[in-house]
Amino acid sequence: MVFYVISCWYLLQSITGQASSVGGKRHSVSTDYVLKVLGLDVCSDTIVGSDMTRGVSGGQRKRVTTGEMIVGPRKTLFMDEISTGLDSSTTFQIVKCLRNFVHLMDGTLMMALLQPAPETFELFDDLVLLSEGYVVYHGPRADVIEFFESLGFQLPPRKGIADFLQEVTSRKDQAQYWVDNSRPYEYISVHVIAEAFRNSRFGQDIKSFLSTPYDKSKGHPSALATTKFAVPRWDLFKACFSREWLLMTRHSFLYVFRTCQVAFVGFVTCTMFLKTRIHPTDLVNGNLYLSCLFFALIHMMFNGFSELPLLIFRLPVFYKQRDNLFYPAWAWSLCSWILRLPYSVIEAVVWSIVVYWSVGFAPGAGRFFCYMFSLFTVHQMGMGLFRSLASIARDLVISNTIAAASLLIIFLLGGFIVPKDMIKPWWKWAFWVSPLSYGQRAISVNEFTATRWMEKTTIGNVTLGHAILQSHSLPTTHSWYWLGVGVLLLYIFLFSVILTLALAILNPIRKSQAIVSPEEIDPKSATDGSSKNSESNGKTKKRGMILPFQPLAMTFHNVKYFVDMPKEMSAEGVTEKKLQLLSNVSGVFSPGVLTALVGSSGAGKTTLMDCLAGRKTSGSIEGDIKISGYPKQQQTFARVSGYVEQNDIHSPQVTVFESLWFSSHLRLPKEVNKEQREEFVNEVMDLVELDSLKNSLVGMPGSSGLSTEQRKRLTIAVELVANPSIIFMDEPTSGLDARAAAIVMRTVRNTVDTGRTVVCTIHQPSIEIFEAFDELLLMKRGGQVIYGGKLGEKSQTMVDYFQSIPGIPPIPSGYNPATWMLEISTPAAEERIGEDFAVIYRNSEQFRGVEASIKQLSVPPENSEPLKFTTTYSQGAVSQFRICLWKQNLVYWRSPSYNAVRLFFTTLSALILGSIFWDVGSKRDSTQNLFVVMGALYASCMFLGVNNASSVQPIVSIERTVFYREKAAGMFSALPYAAAQGLVEIPYIIVQTLIFGIITYLMINFERTAAKFFLYLVFMFLTFSYFTFYGMMAVGLTSTPHLAAVVSSAFYSLWNLMSGFLVPKPSIPGWWIWFYYICPVAWTLQGVISSQLGDVDEIIRGPGFEGTVKEYLEVSLGFGSRWIGWSALVLVGFCLLFFSVFAMSVKVLNFQKR
């Protein structure tokens, strides 16, 4: 994983600790050399990108990962499968460069490769062959064949040695290599081979070498590093600082948006507490000033919440680079903290300028700057708190939950909701630990010790300012300002230390694990190798494609694809508005023909496939694309086509069988009955050899569940169960070893032999895999075709074409035609012969033959009709909803990190609230006690609601990526999917409501009547529901979870302000009263308070009021029992509104840029 908004050049440059410039010019010979060797110089200024953001190609991204490791001064390198997604020519060049480095610099290199081409394999000196956990060979590469010949095996002609070695230890493939006629073949287990190796001369040589102690006198004193890091500490800090600054500028929209959000919320706040409406004259107005001060504090603290998902997102990259000693944790955390100081200053300044004078706080420059400084410290403390919690939790859902629980305690025991004197004895400690209590004290004494608050009150011999402070148990001496701010500064330091220690000590929560099939555990369960041998000899039974289908041909002529010119290229003086990625690409894909789409990384293979399959979401496509002679219509085409994406995107919580069952139920026609569908799914599983893993969970890539090759086979199977006529496969063998690649290609070949049209992009095929293809479309950088047409027997047609070009050397005997083809068609080869291969091709007979095929197949056959279906989708809306709900139910049931944690947090929050507000429900003899009761209800709905909205966002975000693939495949309409996503939440919200409602209602001791208890549960359920749907809506309307978190926090602040608690309804200005009526939290408070207290006739007394509770609610808050039904109805409306917007967002918006 790499930073997706950093360019390739900058990523490598920052790693060397030299991310600087002189005279505006970048300088680093090592970085530029590595970029050149890896072929990344052509995209050095392009951002890396991600699944949702277009960047470099998949192969280029893999090379960036390689570059990260080799750009430094390391002499020992461990490289795990660096060739995934790379063409064989590029892999050869990279390994050749590394070989030169090892030989010239006395380096040590150990590299794991899955499908090395023969010429790449021959570059290595030694070989370690592993199988089932055993070392079956370790010694010189040149001698490995000799060892296996001694066991009775032989390498066949035109078979790569690496492929042979991976298959000869497999029970299913071993028999085909047996040549010892002196004895009958019997499977030789891996354990026996490993024992034979240990007894061979090669094993004895290793044993002898290891038994001899190393002579330290032969070592040079400078051979080992004396420092932990490659560059001095100051350079490490500068490199980290430079990269953090770049990331902040690349995320500038996020920070600008947050600053504008602060200004907007500040504007709303100052117009709520406008100085023309409130005056420092009495306790009622003083309480409004105090509410405004408190709101500023919690808004600043809550604004730091968005740092939590940002840090969680960056942790995988940090852990990778920390463990490889790129930099220490302190360098990263320190520069992150320093760069956030100006941002905190900006937020505090913007808020203070907008709010302070407009509200009419105490005049005077000193108090203004003290106000601003206290907000700065609270903002820094909030960011430090959330970042430290994220570094400890290391999981988005868990950290959200811990953060919400921490906030709940900090918020309730900060001295405003519950005054210090009313806090229960067992919670006194938390008041003194809560940072908010110090912020509240500092900002309050700064305001209420001002001269204008020194008027004597009619109640007692105290000033008005002191009376307000004392009524909330706040200190009255100005020295508390500096004490409060000093404690906040200590908290900032403490959270920074915790963050640094957590980053330095803790490791990622999950470790990678793969599912092992039963036959790998118990070899006896596998089928006999001879049967598989017969399959590999071409006598394969046609299975897995038993349903009828319509064979279809695809023709495309002069296809062009344009995107907007990247800003980096425009900045360098490029005047064109559009960048052309495909240039006049033409070709034919026919039924029963397997076509290979080949080219160097970045040539446009995936781009062409996306254009033809209709998967592009941006840019403009030109050209003529026809299906069996009729113009392609995307809606109907999606019904008859399948697309195996390069990234294996699946729902992590479902099993292999369930993934295929889901795809088949939504994509096969209604006419296919349940028995046929299940038989078809089982046949496809058997075809791709997943039947032994049918009950295994898919899991998260790189974390849990299926291995890479198992996940790839599942991706293919998901498309095959749709029974498509045309199948596009993007890198179906990337990341697979030779045997797994052979299984996949056997599957592909079986599919083609049924008469389907199959197209595969492929990077580094072995001779065996490459010659399984019938036709080839070869592309070069710039999106141009340089060969199209038949491969011929042993690729002879293609070889003859290129060898006919003057200056092209003949293919060496036994050489891989795919590798040779890529080597002789590089830009360097074009420069050497002085010709453009694309021009040569367009003037060749080969091209004219393709044009003739296009012309022939562009005419519809007689008596044929264009593709037409009576419905857009295979299944009706009700069936789509039912099947999606079935899947979502499985996903939720198997997501304990979400639902179990949510219910745990609900229980914990209920116990915290119940213990803080123990028995306050029965104490209604004063307005202050009533205020505390309202505070309990207010805190209940706000905090659990916000936690619901925050914790659902990562779940919806993960599923959204899967949704984009399934929607593009034409599985379902967006509305049934959205309905299922929303409805599956309801049972969990009901359980959450019951847990929370029963605990809090009994502990707080509200009036114990069945009607009031039922209304309490109803309002809690509706509140949790609309907050959950709001969280889903925020993800649906934004491109990333980070932006969703920022947007959500703005609304939480406004809902908090307009809820009727901080500013009672009668005190809200007329120009903002409309917002009160569209604030869902206000309706929750109105409904739940009215239902619990709206009929209470108990007499209460307070400043300026004496009467019944019912009268107080009506006069002071505008609440009454007549609003209970309306409140419930309005909250139902909010649930429906938020859910409807979410449904429309997934239907209309698509943030996946392809």
N, C-alpha and C positions, 0 to 999 in steps of 0.2 A: 504494500500500500504506500502511495506517495501523495504529497500535497497536490491536489488537483488544480489549484489556481496559480501554481508556480511554473515558470517556463523551464524547459529542459536544461538550458545553459545555467540559469541561476541556481537550480537545484544542485547541480554538480559543483558549481563554483562555491556555493556557501559551505559545502562539505569540506572543501580544502582549507577553509578558514580564510579565503582570499576574496570574499564577495565585496570587492571595492573597485574603484575606477580611477584612472589617472587621465586628466585632460579630457574627460568625457569618453575615453576609450576603455573597453574591458581588456584586462590583461591577465592571462593565466595560460601558459603554454600547456601545462598538464591537462587542464580542463578542455581546451580546444582540441588537443590531441586525442583524448578519450572520446570526445564527441565525434571526431572524424572517424576513428576506428570503429565505433559503434554505429556509424551511419546516421547519427543524430544531428549532424551539422545542418541538414536541410530543414529541420524543425526545431532548431535550438531556441527560437523565440516564441514557440507555440506552447500554450499552457498544457499541462499533462492531461487534465480532464478527468471525468469520472463517468459512472453509469448514467448520470443525469445531465452532465455537461460535456459538450463535444470538445475534444482535445486531440492529442496525438493518437495514432492508430494503436491497436492492441499490441502488435509486435514492437512498436517504438516504445510503448510504456514499459514492456518487459526489459528492453534495453536500458531504459532509464534506471530501473532497479539494479541492473548489473553495473551500470556506470557509478552508482552511489558507492559501491564497494571497491571498485578497482581504481577510482580516481585518487585515492589517498596513497600514503607511502607504505602500505602494508606489503610484507614479504610472504605472508602465509594467507592463502585465500581458500575458503570453503564455499563452493557455489552449487546451489541446489536448482537443477533444471532451468538453466538460463535460456534455453533455446525455444521454450514454449512461445508460439506465435511468431517465430522468426523463420524466414526462408532459409534453405540449406546453405545457400551461398553466403549469406550474412553470418550464419552460425560458424561456418568454416573460417571466415575472416577473423571473427572474434576469438575463436579458439587458437587460431594460428598466431595471433598477436599475443595472447596469453602464454602460449608455448615459448615464443621468443623471449618474453619477459622472464619466465621461469629459468630458461637456459642461460640467458645473459646476466641476469641479476641474482642467480642462485636462489630463486624463490621456491616456494612450495605451494602446489595447487592440487586440491582435490575437488573434482567436479562430478556431480550426479547428472546423467543425461538419460532421457527416456528413449528417444529414437535418433541416435546419431547416424548421420550418413556415413558410408564407408570411408570417404576421404577425410571426414572429421574424426572418425574413430581412429584412423591411422596416425593422427597427430599425437596421440597419447603415448607415454612411455610405459607406464604400468597400468594394471587393471585390477580392480576389486569387484568381484561378481557376487552379489547377495541374492539369496532366495529363501523365503520363509524363515528369515532370521539367521540363516547359516551363511558363513563365508565359504563359497564353493570353489573359489579360485582367487588367489592374490599373488601376482607376479608379473613378469614382463608380458606386455600385450602381444608381442609376436609369438609367444609360446602357448597361448591359450588353446589354439586349435589342436596342437600336439597333445595337450592334456586330455581333451575330450575324445580325440581319436583313440587314446589308450583305453578309454572306457567302452569303445565300440560304436561311437557316433561319427558322422562325417558331414562336413559342410557342403550343401548342394551348390551347383554352379548358379551364378546370378543371385545369390542370397547374401545379404549383408551379414558380416560376422556378428555385429551387435544384435541383430534380429535373431540370429541363430542361437546366441547365448541366452537370450531371454526366453526362448521357446523350448530349448532342449531340457530345461529343468521342470517344465510344466507337464503334468500328467496328461493333459489333453492333447499336447502337441509333440511329445517326445518321440513317439513311435516312428514318425516319418523320417527321422534322422538316423535310425538304427541300420547299420550295415554289416554287423558281425554275423556272418552266415554260419559260424561254427557253433552257435548256440541260439535257441529261440529267444525272441524278444520278450523281456519281462520288465515291467516298469522299474526303473532305478530311482529310488526316492532321493530327495534332496539330502537327507541325512547320510545316506550311503555315499553320495557324490562328495559331500563335505569330508567324510571320513577318508575317502580315497585321496582327496587333495592333501589332507594332513599327512598321509603316508607317502605321498609322491615327493619327488626331489624338490618341487616348487614349495611345498609345505615345509619340508625339512630346511630349506634355505631360509625361509621366514623365521622358523623356530630358532635356527642358529644365530641369525642376525639379532633377534630380540633377546637372546640369552647372553649376548656379549655386552657388558656395561659400556656406556658411552664415555670416551676419553675426553674429559673436559679440557685437557691441554690443547686439543686440536681446535677448540672454539676460540673465535676472536672476541675480545672483551666488548667490542661494539656490536656484536651480533644480536644481542637482546636489547630491547628498549629499556631505558632507565626511567622513563616517564610514562604515566598512564595514557596520556593523550598526545596526539601527533604534533600539536602546535601549542605555543604558550597560552596561559590562561587569558591574557588580555585579547589575543587574537581569537580565541574561542568565543569570548564574550562579544567581540565586534561582529563575528560571523553570525552568531545567534541574533544579535540585535538587528543586523541588516536584514536577515530573513524575516524576523517578526515585523519589522517595519513594512517590508514588501507585502506580507500577508494582510496587514491592516489596510494598506492602500488597495489591495485587490478586493478586500471586503469592505471597501469604503462605503458602498451603498448601505450596508448594515449599520455602520456607525453614524452616517449622516441621517439615516432614517431614525435611529434611536435619539439623536440630538433633536431632530425636528419633533419627534414624539414628546420629548421633555418640554420643548417650547410650547407645543399644543396643549399638553396637560397643564402646564403652568398657566397658559392663557385661560383655560377653563377654570382653573382654581382661583385665579385673581378676579375673574368675573363672578365667581360664586361668593367670594368674600370681599367684594368691592368696598373700598373705604368710604364711599358715599352712603353705604347701607349699614355698616357696623362701626361703632364708636367705643372708645375705652371709657365707658361710663358706668357699667354695672357687671355683675357676675354673669348674666346671660350672654352679653356681648363678649366678655372675657373668655367664656367657654368656647365661643366661636373662633376667637383668635387662637386659643389653644388647639382646637381641632385642626385649624389650618397649619399650625406648626407641626402637629403630629402627622398630618397627611404628607407634608413635605418629606419628613423623615422616612415614612414607610414607602413612599414612591421612590426615593433615592435607593433605599435598600433593595426593594423589589426589582429595580432596574438592573441590578447586578445578576439577577436570576438567569438572564440569557447567556451569561458566561459559562454556565454549567454544561449545556449541550455542546457549546463550542469546544470546551476542553475535552469532553468525552470523545468527540469526533476526532480530535487530534492525538489522543493517547496511543493508538496503534502505531502511528508513525514515530512518536516520541520513544516508545519502548524499543522499537527496532533500532533506532539510531543510538539510543542510550546503551543498549546491550552490545552494540558494535563500537562503543567508545568514541562516538563522533564528538560528544561533548558531555560534561557533567550536568546533573539535574539543576544545580544552582545557577549555571549560566543561562539555562532556558527560563527558569522561573524568575530570575532577577531581571532579565531584559524584558520579559513579559510584564512584570510589575512596573518597571520604569516607563514603558510605553503606554501603560494605562493611567499613569499619573496625569498627563495632559488631558486625557479624555474625561477623567473625573473632574478636573478643573473646569473644563468646558461645560459639563453638565451642571455643576454647581453654579457657575457664572450665569449661564442661560436661565436657569430656574430663578436665581436671585434677582436678576435684572427684570425678568418678566413679572415676578410675584411681589417682591418685597415692597416696593413703593406703591404698587397698585392696590395692595391690601391695606396699606397704611400701618405697617409695623413701626416700631419706635424709630423716630428719625435720628440721624447721626451716622457719620461714616464709620465710626468704630463699631457700632452695633451691626451695621450692614455687613461689614467684612467678617465680624464674628459669626453672623448667621451663615454667610457663604462658606466660611471655613468649617463650620460644624456639618453642613451638608456634604462638603468634600470628604470629610473623615468618615461619615456614615456611608457614602457611596463606595469609598475604598474598602471599608470594613465589609460591606455587603458582597462586593466582588471577591474579596479574599475568602469570605465564608463559603461562598458557593464553589469557588475554584478548589478550595481545600476539601470540601465534601466530595466533589467530583473525583478528585485524585485518590481519595480513600475508597469510595464505592466502586469506581471504574466500570459502572454499568448505568445506562441512561435511566432505566425504569427505577432501579434501586436508589440511585443518587437523587432522582426527583422525589422519591418517597422520603428519604432521610432529610433532604432539604426542607420539604414541606413540614415534617414533624419538628425540625429545629425551628423553623419560622413560627410555627404555632406557639411554641413555648416562649420564644423571644418576643413575639407580638403580644401575647396575652399578659405576660409578666413584665412588660416594658414600662408599666406605671400609668398608662392612660386608660385602657379598657378596665383593668382592675387596679384601683389605687393601692399604694403600698400598704396602707394600714388595713386593707380588707383582704390581703392575700393570706391564704391559709398557712398555718405554721410550717407544714411540711413542704411548702413551696417557697419559703422565704429565701432560701439559698439561690433559687433560680432567678429571683429578682436581681440579686447582686451579680449574678453571672451574665444576665441578659445585656448585650451591648446596647440594645435599644433604650434601656432605662437610663444609661449614661448620656446617650444622645438626647433623650427627652428632657433630662434635667439641664443639660448644657443649653439647649436652644430655648427652653422655657425661662430660665433665670436671665438669659441674655435679653429677653423681651420684657418680662414682667418686673424687673428691677429698674427699668427706665424711669425717668422723672415723671412722665405723663401718667404713670400708674401709681403715683404716690399720694393720690387723693384718699382721704379717710372715708371708710364705709360707714353706713348706718348700723351695721351689725358688728359690734365689738370695736375695740380701739386698735384696728389694724388698717393698713393701706389696702386699696383695691387690688393691687398687684399681689401683695402677700396673701390676701384672702383667696384669690384664685389659685395660687400655688398651694396653699395649705389645704384647700378643698380637694386637691388631687394628690395630697401627701408628697408634694415636691418641696425641695429646699428653698430657702429665701435669700441666701447669701450669694453674691456674684462670683465668689471663689469657686463655686460648683461648676461654673462654665469651664474653667481651665482644668479642673479635675475630671469632668466628663469627657472633654476633648482629649485629655491625656490618656485616659483609659481606652478610648477608641483608637488612639495611635498605637497603644500597646496591643490591642486586638489585631490591628492591621499587621503588626510585626509578627504576632503569634500565628495568624493564619498563613502568612508567607513562609514561616518556618515549617509549619505542618505540611503545606503544599510541597516544599522542597524535599522534606524528609519522605513524604509519601511517594513522590516521584523517584526518589533515589532508592528506596527500599522495596516498595511493592512491585509485583509483577502482574501481567494480565490475568484476569480471573480464569479464563478458559484456555485449555491447551488443545491443540489439534488432535483429533482422533478419527480413525477410519472404521467403518463397519467391515468386519471380516465375514465373508460368506461361509456357510457351514462346510462347503466342500474344501475350503482352504484350511479349516480346522481339522476336518476328518477327510483325508484323501480318499478313503474307501467310498465316500458318497459320490465322488465324481465319476463320470462315465469313463469307460475304457478309452485309452488314448488312440487305439486303432480306429474307433468309430469316428473320432474327430479327424483322424488322418484321412479317412475316406471323404470327409466333408471338404477338407482343404484341397483334395484332389479334384474338386469340382462336382462330386456326386451328392451335392446338398439337396435335401428335400425342400421344396418350396413351401415355407411355412409363414405364418404371421400375417399374410395378406389375403385372407379368404373371402373378404367382402367384395362385391362388384364395384367397379369404378369406370369412369370415362377417360380414356387416354387423351392427353392434350399436348399440343406443341406450342412453344412460345417463340415468337420472333421479335427482335428489336432492331431498329434501324436508326443510325445516327443519333443515339441517345447522348444528351449533354446534361450536365448538372452544374449549377452555379450556386454559390453561397455569397453572403456579404463579405466584402474584403475585410480581413482582420485588422484591428486598429494598429497593431504593431507594424504591419506591412504598409499601411497608409502613412504612418509616421515616418517611414523610411523613404517616402517620396513616390510610392506607387499611386498612380492617378486613377486607375480603373475602380469602378464602384463594386464590381463583382469579381469573384475568384472562381475560375473554371476548374472543377475537379474531375470531370469526365469529358472526353473530347471525341465526338462522332463514333461512339462504340456501337458496333453491329454484330449480330450473331443469331444462332438458332439453337434452341434446346428442344430435342425431339423425344417422343415416348420410347422407352426401352433403351435409352442412350444415357450413359453416365458421363457427365461433362465436368472436367476439372477447370477451375478458375484460378489461375496461378499468376504470381507476380511478386516482385520484391515488396518489402514492408512499405506501406504508404502509396502503393501503386493505384489504389482505388477499388480493390476487389470487393470489400465489404460495402463500399459506397455504391457500386454498381448493383450488388445484390439487394441492398436496401431500396434502391430506385425501382428495380424490376418487381420486387415483392410489395411495393407500396408502403414501406416502413419509414420513409423519410418524413420528419415533422417540420423541417425548415428547408430553406433554399428553393430553387425552381428547377423543374425537370423539363427538358425539351426532347422531342424525338417521337418515334412511332413504335408503340408496343402493342402486339396483337397476340391473342390466344386462339389458336386454330383458325386464324384468318379474320377474327373479329376483334375490334378494339377492346382493350382490357378495361373492364369495369371493376374497381377495387372491391366493392361490396360483394359481388358474386365471386370474384377471384379469391377472396379470403376463405370462401367456403370450400374451395377445391385445392388449396395450396397449404403447405406447411413450411415453417421457417425455424430451423435449428440455429439459435443464436450462439455467438461465440462465448458470451457470458452465460453460465448455467444458472438461470434465475428460477427458483422454485420456492414455494411456501415451506419454511423450515420444519413446521410442526406436523406435517402429514407424512404418511408412509409412501413407499414406492408404488404399491398397488393403488392406494387412494389417489395419488397424483394422476395415474393413468386412468383410473375409473372416472375421475372428475373430468378430465379432458375428453374421454370417449363419450360420456353422457351429454356433454354440451356440444360436441362437434359432429357426432354421427347422426344420420337422419332419424326421424321419428320412427320410420318403418322397421329399424333394427330393434328386435325385441331384447329383453333382458338377458336371456340365455346366450343369444348370438354375441351380444356386446361383451359379456363376461368371458366367453370363449375366445373372442378376438383379443381382448386385453391379455389373457393368459398366453395366447400364441405369440403376441408381440413381446411380452416379457421373456418368454423362452427364446425368442429370436435374438434379442439383445443380451441374453444371458443374465437377466436380472431376477429370474424366478426364485433363486435361493435367497434374495434380499427383499422379497416382496413385502415383508412386514417390518422393514427397517425404516426408521425416521430419516427424512432427507437431511435435516440439520442445517446449520449455517456454514457457508464455505470457509474452510480454513480453521473452523472452531470445533465442529462436532458433526456427527452423522456420516454421510457417504464420502468416500474418497473422491479425488478429482475425476478419475476415469469412470467410477460408478455414476457420478453426477452427470458426466457427459453422455453416458449411455441412456440415462433417464431422460435427458433433454431430447435425445433422438426419439426415444420411445413415446414421449408425450406427443410428438408430432405424428408419429406413425399410427397411433391409435385413432387419429382423425381420418384415416383412410384417404389421404390426399392424392390427387393426380400429379401435381407438381410439387417437388420438395426442394427447398433451398437449404443448404447446410454450410454454415460459416465456421470454418476450422473444426470439423468434427473429430479430428485426431490430435488437436493441440492438447498438450499436457498428459498424453497417454503414452505408456510404454509400447514396445513393439507388439506384444501379444494383444494388449487391449486395443491398439490401433487396428490389428488384424481382425479382431472380433467386430469392431465398429464397421470396418470396410466390408467384412463378410455380410453384415446386416444390410449395408448400403447396396451391395451387389445383388443380394437376394431381392431387395425392394425394386431395383431397376429391372431385374429379370421378370417381374410380374407385369411389365409394360408401363411403368411410371416414368415420369421425367424427373431426373435428379441432377442437381448442380451442386458442386462442392468447391468452396475455396480451400486451398491446401498449401501449406508452407514448405515442409521438408519431407516429402514422401520417400519411402524406400523404393527400390526398383520394383518390388513386388506390389506395393500399393499403387504406385504411379501407373503401372501397366494394367491395373484393374480398370482404369478409365478408358472410355471409348473415344472421347473427343476432348479437345483442349482449347481454352481461351486464355492466351498469355498477354498480360498487360505490363506496361512499364510506367514509371513515375510520370505524372501528368495525366493519368487516366486515358492513355492511348493503347489500342490493341496492336500487338506486333506479330501475333499468330492466332489463327482461328481455323478449326477444322479437325479432321481425324488424326489420331495419334499413329495408327498403323500397328502392325505386328511388331512387338518389342520396340515400339515408338519409332519405327523406321521412317514413316511418312514425315513426321516432325523433324527428325534428324536430317533427312535428305533435304528438306526445305532450307534449313539453316546452313547446311554444308554447301549448298549451292551459292551462297552469298560469298563473294570474293573477300578473302582475308579472315574467314572464320576457320579456326583449326578443327580437324576431325575429332570426333569423340574417341577417347581412349577405349581400348578393349575392356569390357566388363564394368565400365564407368556408369554411374547412375544418370540416365538421360535427363531427369528433372534438374539435377544439380548442374550438369553440363549446360543445359539450356539457359539457366539463370546466370551462369558465369560468363557465357559468351554474348549475353545481351545487356550487359551493364552499360552505364553512361561512358565508362572508360573504354569499353570495347567499341562503342559508337564513335568515340573521338579517334580511336586508333585507326578504324577503317574509313573514317570520314563520311559516314552515312547515318541516316536516321532510320532505325528499324521500322518505325511506324510508316514512313514514306515507302520503304521497300515493300512492306506488306500490302499497302493500298494499291501498289502497282503490279502485284503478283497475280498469277493464275489462282493461287490459293484463295485470295480475297474474292476474285471474280466467282469462284465456285460457291463461296459463302453467300455472296450477293444473289446468285441464282437460286440457292436454297431458300433464302429469305423471300424472294419474289414468288417462288412456287408455293411456299407454305403461308404466304400472306393472303392467298385467295381461299375463301371458305370452301370446303368440300361440298359437292352437290347434295341437295336435300338435307343439309345440316342447318342447325339453328344456333344462335349465340347462347352462351351460358345464361340460364334464367332459373330463378327459384321463386316459389310463391311467397316465401318469407325471407326476411333478412338473415335470420338466425335459424339454426337447425331446430332449436327447441323454442317453445312459446315462453312468454314472460313469466308465467307461473312456474313452469318447470325450471327456468333459469334461476328464479328466486329460491326455489326449494333446494336445488343442487348447491347454489352458492351458500345458502344458510347451513346446509350440511357440512360444507367444508369449513366455513367460519367457526362453526360450533366446535369442530375438531381443533382448529388453530387455537381458539381461546381456552379450551379444556386442557390443552397441552402447553400452555404458556404460564407456568407457575410464577415465573419472574414478573409477570404482569398481574395476573388475577390474585394469586396467593399473597403477593406483596401488597396489592391494593387492599385486600381484606385484612391483612395484618396491620397495615397503616390505619385503616378504619377503626379496628379494635383499639389500637394504641391511642389514636386521637380521641376516641370516645372516653377512654380511661383518663387521659390527660385532662380533657375538658371537664369530665365528671369530678375529678379530684380538685381541680382549680375552682370550679363553681359548685362545690359540694353544698347541697341544701339551700342554695340561694333562691331557688324557685319558690320557696315558701315565705321568703322575707320580702315583703312588699309594703313596708311601713314608711319608706322615704323615697324621694325621687332618685337619690343616689343608688339605693339598693335596686330600684327598678331599672336604673341605667345599667347596672351590672348584669341583671337578668337579661336585658336586651343585648348586652355585650356577649353573653354566652351564646345566644341564638345567632347573633351576627357572625361571631367567629366560627361557629359550627358550619354554617352554609358557605362562608367565604373560603375557608381553608380546605375543607374536604372537596368542595367544588373545584377549586383551582388545582388540587392534586389530581382529581379525575381528569381534568382537561389536559394537564401536562403529561400524565403517564400514558394517556391513550395516543398521544401524538407520535411517538416512535413506532408503536405497533401499526398504526394506519400508514405511516411512512414506508415501513418495510413491505407491507402488503401492496402499497401503491405501485412499487416497482414491478411486482408480479402481475398486478392488474394491467399495467401497460402492455406487457407481453400477451396476456390472455385476451385483452380487448383487441389488439392488433391482429390476433389470430382469428377474430370473429367468433369467439366463444359465446359471448353474451352482450347484452345491452348494459350500459352503465347503471341504469336505474335499478334493475333487480339486484345487481351487485351491491349498490349503495344501500338498498333496503335490507339486504342480509347483513351487511356490515353494521348497520344501526341496530337492527332487531336483536342480534346476538348479544349485545351489551345488556339488554333488559334484565335477564335472569340474575346476572351478577350485580346489577344495581339494586335489584330487589333484596338480595342477600345482604349487600352492603347497608342498605337502609334499615333492615331489621336489626343487624348487629349494632349499628350506630344508634338507632332510635331507642332500642330497649335499654342499652347501657346508660346513655345520657339522660333519658327521661327519668329513670329511677334514681340516678346519682344526683342530678340537679334538683330532683324532687319537685317537678311540676305537679300541678293539680291532677290527682289520679282518678280521672274519669275516662271511660272507654272512648267517648266521642272526641275528647281533646287528644288522647293518645293516638287515635286513628288519624286525626287531622295533622298531628305532628309528623307521623310517618308519611302521609300523603305529600306534605310540603317538602320533606327531606328527599323523598323519591323524585319528585319533579325537579328539585334543585340539582341533585346529582345527575339527573338525565340531561337537563339543558346544558350543564357545564361539560359533560362528556360529549354531547353533540357539537358544542361550540369548539372543543378541542379538535374534533374530526373536521369541522368546517374550516378551521384555521389552517390545517394541513392541506385540505383540498384547494384552498385559495392561494397558497404560497408555494414557491418552488423548492424550498428546503425546510427541514425541521427547525433550523436556527432562526430563519425569518419568521416562521410560524410562532416560535417562542417569543420573539420580540414584539410582533403584532399583538399576540395574546396579552402580554404584560401591559401594553397600553390600555387595552380594554378593561383588564382587571383593575387598574388604577382608577379609571373613569367610573366603573361600576361601584368601586369602593367609595368614591367621593359622592356619587349621586344616590347611594343606597338609602338615604334618609336616616343614617345612624350618626355619621360625623356632622352632617348638617341636616337637622330635622326638616321635614317637608314644608312646614309653614315658613321656614327661614330661607328656603331656596328662592333665588330671584325669579321674577316672572319670565325673564328671557331664557332661563334654563329649566323651567318646570316641565317642559316637553321631554327633556332628556330623562327626567325622573320617571316619567311614564313609560319610557322605552328601555329602562334599566331593569333587567330581570331580577337582580339582587334586591332591588327595592320592593318588588312584588313578593319575593320570598319573605323578606322581613315583615312586610305589611300583613301577609297571610298568616305567618307562623306566630307573630306577636299578637295579632288580633284574635287568633284561635285560642291562644293560651291565656291572654289577659283582658281580652275585649269585653268580657262580661263580669269582671271583678268589681265589686262595690266597696272594697276595703278602702278606708280613708288613708291618704298619704299626705305628707307635708314636705315642702322644699322651698328653695329661694323663689319667692314671688308666686307660690301656688299652694293651695290647700283644697282638697276635694277627693273624689274617688279615683281609683286607678283607671276606670273606664273613661272618666272625664279628662284625666291627664293625657291619656293616649289621644283622645279626640282633639284637645286644645293644643297640646305641645307637639304632637307628631302627625296628626291628621289621620290616625288609624281608628278603626271601629269594626265591630263584628259584622256590619253589613258588607264589608269588603272581602270577607273570607271566600265566598263563592267566586267572586270576580277574580281574586288573586289566583285561585287554582286554575280557572279558565285561561287567564292570561299566560300562566306558566306553561300550560299545555300548548298554547299557541307558540311560545318561544321554542319549545322542544321541536315542534313541527317546522318552524321557520329555520332553525339552525340545521336540522336534518335535511330539509329541502334544498338549502343552499349547498350543503355538502354533496348531495346527490347531483345537483346541476353542475357543480364544479368538476366532479369526476367525469361527467358526460361531455362538458364543453372544453375544459382546459386540459392541456397536455404539456407538462413541463420537461418532458424527456426530449432533449435536443439531439436529433440524429440527422 
